[in-house]
Amino acid sequence: MRIKAVLGVLMALAVTACNAEAGSTKEALQDRIAELEEQKADLEQQLQEAQSAADEAQSAASELQDAVGRLDSENWRDVVPDIQSASDQVDSAVEDAKSAAEEQ
């Protein structure tokens, strides 16, 4: 959500910059537009990475829930190692999501 807000602000700044630089040359405005488009592309890439990390965390959490659910019907000695592994995957996915969010 922050990315969308930032994109909106960038676009507003672009419009404001265009109005403030009305006397500037066409080339200067084109350079500014290109710069803002590059910033937008960078932010979209960061958003995609953050969404991917969130999807991985959700998938890992689902695997953990499935493993815990198996305790009802399977021997706990067979299930506990899978729970530990799934828990490690959740931890890793959460750390990846945090890292992706911090890059933004």
PyRosetta script that sets phi, psi and omega in degrees:
from pyrosetta import init, pose_from_sequence

init()
pose = pose_from_sequence("MRIKAVLGVLMALAVTACNAEAGSTKEALQDRIAELEEQKADLEQQLQEAQSAADEAQSAASELQDAVGRLDSENWRDVVPDIQSASDQVDSAVEDAKSAAEEQ")
pose.set_psi(1, -34.9)
pose.set_omega(1, 179.5)
pose.set_phi(2, -62.9)
pose.set_psi(2, -37.2)
pose.set_omega(2, -177.5)
pose.set_phi(3, -62.6)
pose.set_psi(3, -43.6)
pose.set_omega(3, 179.7)
pose.set_phi(4, -62.5)
pose.set_psi(4, -39.7)
pose.set_omega(4, 178.9)
pose.set_phi(5, -65.7)
pose.set_psi(5, -41.6)
pose.set_omega(5, 179.3)
pose.set_phi(6, -64.6)
pose.set_psi(6, -41.0)
pose.set_omega(6, 178.3)
pose.set_phi(7, -61.6)
pose.set_psi(7, -41.3)
pose.set_omega(7, 177.7)
pose.set_phi(8, -62.0)
pose.set_psi(8, -42.6)
pose.set_omega(8, 178.7)
pose.set_phi(9, -64.4)
pose.set_psi(9, -42.6)
pose.set_omega(9, 178.7)
pose.set_phi(10, -60.7)
pose.set_psi(10, -42.0)
pose.set_omega(10, 179.3)
pose.set_phi(11, -65.9)
pose.set_psi(11, -40.5)
pose.set_omega(11, 177.5)
pose.set_phi(12, -63.5)
pose.set_psi(12, -40.5)
pose.set_omega(12, 177.2)
pose.set_phi(13, -64.0)
pose.set_psi(13, -36.4)
pose.set_omega(13, 178.7)
pose.set_phi(14, -62.2)
pose.set_psi(14, -44.6)
pose.set_omega(14, 179.1)
pose.set_phi(15, -64.6)
pose.set_psi(15, -44.7)
pose.set_omega(15, 179.1)
pose.set_phi(16, -62.1)
pose.set_psi(16, -43.5)
pose.set_omega(16, 179.5)
pose.set_phi(17, -62.1)
pose.set_psi(17, -39.8)
pose.set_omega(17, 178.8)
pose.set_phi(18, -63.7)
pose.set_psi(18, -41.2)
pose.set_omega(18, 179.3)
pose.set_phi(19, -68.0)
pose.set_psi(19, -40.5)
pose.set_omega(19, -177.7)
pose.set_phi(20, -70.0)
pose.set_psi(20, -28.9)
pose.set_omega(20, -176.8)
pose.set_phi(21, -103.8)
pose.set_psi(21, 32.7)
pose.set_omega(21, -177.3)
pose.set_phi(22, -56.6)
pose.set_psi(22, -30.8)
pose.set_omega(22, -179.9)
pose.set_phi(23, -83.8)
pose.set_psi(23, -8.0)
pose.set_omega(23, -178.5)
pose.set_phi(24, -71.3)
pose.set_psi(24, 163.6)
pose.set_omega(24, 179.6)
pose.set_phi(25, -74.8)
pose.set_psi(25, 160.6)
pose.set_omega(25, 178.6)
pose.set_phi(26, -61.0)
pose.set_psi(26, -36.5)
pose.set_omega(26, -179.4)
pose.set_phi(27, -63.5)
pose.set_psi(27, -42.1)
pose.set_omega(27, 179.5)
pose.set_phi(28, -63.3)
pose.set_psi(28, -40.4)
pose.set_omega(28, 178.5)
pose.set_phi(29, -67.0)
pose.set_psi(29, -40.1)
pose.set_omega(29, 178.4)
pose.set_phi(30, -64.1)
pose.set_psi(30, -38.5)
pose.set_omega(30, 176.9)
pose.set_phi(31, -62.9)
pose.set_psi(31, -42.5)
pose.set_omega(31, 179.7)
pose.set_phi(32, -65.0)
pose.set_psi(32, -41.1)
pose.set_omega(32, 178.2)
pose.set_phi(33, -62.8)
pose.set_psi(33, -43.4)
pose.set_omega(33, 179.1)
pose.set_phi(34, -62.4)
pose.set_psi(34, -40.7)
pose.set_omega(34, 178.2)
pose.set_phi(35, -62.3)
pose.set_psi(35, -45.0)
pose.set_omega(35, 179.6)
pose.set_phi(36, -66.7)
pose.set_psi(36, -37.1)
pose.set_omega(36, 177.4)
pose.set_phi(37, -65.2)
pose.set_psi(37, -36.6)
pose.set_omega(37, 176.6)
pose.set_phi(38, -65.8)
pose.set_psi(38, -43.0)
pose.set_omega(38, 177.3)
pose.set_phi(39, -61.4)
pose.set_psi(39, -41.6)
pose.set_omega(39, 179.1)
pose.set_phi(40, -62.0)
pose.set_psi(40, -44.6)
pose.set_omega(40, 179.2)
pose.set_phi(41, -61.7)
pose.set_psi(41, -40.7)
pose.set_omega(41, 177.6)
pose.set_phi(42, -62.6)
pose.set_psi(42, -43.6)
pose.set_omega(42, 179.9)
pose.set_phi(43, -66.5)
pose.set_psi(43, -38.1)
pose.set_omega(43, 177.6)
pose.set_phi(44, -64.6)
pose.set_psi(44, -38.1)
pose.set_omega(44, 177.6)
pose.set_phi(45, -64.5)
pose.set_psi(45, -43.6)
pose.set_omega(45, 178.5)
pose.set_phi(46, -63.0)
pose.set_psi(46, -39.9)
pose.set_omega(46, 178.2)
pose.set_phi(47, -63.1)
pose.set_psi(47, -43.3)
pose.set_omega(47, 179.3)
pose.set_phi(48, -62.1)
pose.set_psi(48, -41.7)
pose.set_omega(48, 178.3)
pose.set_phi(49, -64.1)
pose.set_psi(49, -41.1)
pose.set_omega(49, 179.3)
pose.set_phi(50, -66.2)
pose.set_psi(50, -40.3)
pose.set_omega(50, 178.6)
pose.set_phi(51, -65.9)
pose.set_psi(51, -38.9)
pose.set_omega(51, 178.2)
pose.set_phi(52, -63.8)
pose.set_psi(52, -42.9)
pose.set_omega(52, 178.3)
pose.set_phi(53, -64.2)
pose.set_psi(53, -39.3)
pose.set_omega(53, 177.9)
pose.set_phi(54, -65.5)
pose.set_psi(54, -39.7)
pose.set_omega(54, 177.5)
pose.set_phi(55, -63.3)
pose.set_psi(55, -40.7)
pose.set_omega(55, 178.2)
pose.set_phi(56, -64.0)
pose.set_psi(56, -40.3)
pose.set_omega(56, 178.7)
pose.set_phi(57, -64.9)
pose.set_psi(57, -40.7)
pose.set_omega(57, 178.9)
pose.set_phi(58, -64.9)
pose.set_psi(58, -41.2)
pose.set_omega(58, 179.0)
pose.set_phi(59, -64.3)
pose.set_psi(59, -43.3)
pose.set_omega(59, 179.0)
pose.set_phi(60, -63.9)
pose.set_psi(60, -39.9)
pose.set_omega(60, 178.5)
pose.set_phi(61, -65.0)
pose.set_psi(61, -37.9)
pose.set_omega(61, 177.8)
pose.set_phi(62, -64.3)
pose.set_psi(62, -41.6)
pose.set_omega(62, 177.5)
pose.set_phi(63, -62.9)
pose.set_psi(63, -39.0)
pose.set_omega(63, 178.1)
pose.set_phi(64, -63.9)
pose.set_psi(64, -44.2)
pose.set_omega(64, 179.0)
pose.set_phi(65, -61.9)
pose.set_psi(65, -40.7)
pose.set_omega(65, 178.4)
pose.set_phi(66, -62.1)
pose.set_psi(66, -43.4)
pose.set_omega(66, -179.9)
pose.set_phi(67, -64.7)
pose.set_psi(67, -42.2)
pose.set_omega(67, 178.4)
pose.set_phi(68, -64.2)
pose.set_psi(68, -39.0)
pose.set_omega(68, 178.6)
pose.set_phi(69, -62.8)
pose.set_psi(69, -27.4)
pose.set_omega(69, 179.2)
pose.set_phi(70, -67.8)
pose.set_psi(70, -16.6)
pose.set_omega(70, 179.0)
pose.set_phi(71, -61.0)
pose.set_psi(71, -26.2)
pose.set_omega(71, -179.9)
pose.set_phi(72, -68.9)
pose.set_psi(72, -29.0)
pose.set_omega(72, -172.3)
pose.set_phi(73, -122.3)
pose.set_psi(73, -6.7)
pose.set_omega(73, -177.1)
pose.set_phi(74, -125.5)
pose.set_psi(74, 164.1)
pose.set_omega(74, 177.9)
pose.set_phi(75, -65.0)
pose.set_psi(75, 130.1)
pose.set_omega(75, -176.4)
pose.set_phi(76, -60.5)
pose.set_psi(76, -29.0)
pose.set_omega(76, -179.6)
pose.set_phi(77, -67.4)
pose.set_psi(77, -27.6)
pose.set_omega(77, 177.2)
pose.set_phi(78, -82.7)
pose.set_psi(78, -28.6)
pose.set_omega(78, -173.3)
pose.set_phi(79, -88.3)
pose.set_psi(79, -36.4)
pose.set_omega(79, -174.6)
pose.set_phi(80, -56.0)
pose.set_psi(80, -43.6)
pose.set_omega(80, 177.9)
pose.set_phi(81, -60.9)
pose.set_psi(81, -35.7)
pose.set_omega(81, 177.6)
pose.set_phi(82, -67.9)
pose.set_psi(82, -36.6)
pose.set_omega(82, 177.3)
pose.set_phi(83, -65.2)
pose.set_psi(83, -42.8)
pose.set_omega(83, 179.0)
pose.set_phi(84, -62.6)
pose.set_psi(84, -43.2)
pose.set_omega(84, 178.7)
pose.set_phi(85, -63.6)
pose.set_psi(85, -45.1)
pose.set_omega(85, 179.5)
pose.set_phi(86, -64.0)
pose.set_psi(86, -37.6)
pose.set_omega(86, 178.2)
pose.set_phi(87, -63.7)
pose.set_psi(87, -41.0)
pose.set_omega(87, 177.1)
pose.set_phi(88, -62.8)
pose.set_psi(88, -38.6)
pose.set_omega(88, 178.7)
pose.set_phi(89, -65.4)
pose.set_psi(89, -39.2)
pose.set_omega(89, 177.3)
pose.set_phi(90, -62.7)
pose.set_psi(90, -46.9)
pose.set_omega(90, 179.1)
pose.set_phi(91, -57.9)
pose.set_psi(91, -45.2)
pose.set_omega(91, 179.8)
pose.set_phi(92, -63.3)
pose.set_psi(92, -43.6)
pose.set_omega(92, -179.6)
pose.set_phi(93, -65.2)
pose.set_psi(93, -38.3)
pose.set_omega(93, 178.4)
pose.set_phi(94, -65.6)
pose.set_psi(94, -42.7)
pose.set_omega(94, 177.9)
pose.set_phi(95, -62.8)
pose.set_psi(95, -40.6)
pose.set_omega(95, 177.4)
pose.set_phi(96, -62.5)
pose.set_psi(96, -41.4)
pose.set_omega(96, 179.1)
pose.set_phi(97, -65.0)
pose.set_psi(97, -40.3)
pose.set_omega(97, 178.0)
pose.set_phi(98, -63.2)
pose.set_psi(98, -43.5)
pose.set_omega(98, -179.9)
pose.set_phi(99, -62.4)
pose.set_psi(99, -42.5)
pose.set_omega(99, 178.8)
pose.set_phi(100, -63.3)
pose.set_psi(100, -39.3)
pose.set_omega(100, -179.8)
pose.set_phi(101, -69.9)
pose.set_psi(101, -35.6)
pose.set_omega(101, -179.7)
pose.set_phi(102, -69.4)
pose.set_psi(102, -30.2)
pose.set_omega(102, 179.3)
pose.set_phi(103, -66.5)
pose.set_psi(103, -22.7)
pose.set_omega(103, -178.1)
pose.set_phi(104, -80.1)
pose.dump_pdb("model.pdb")
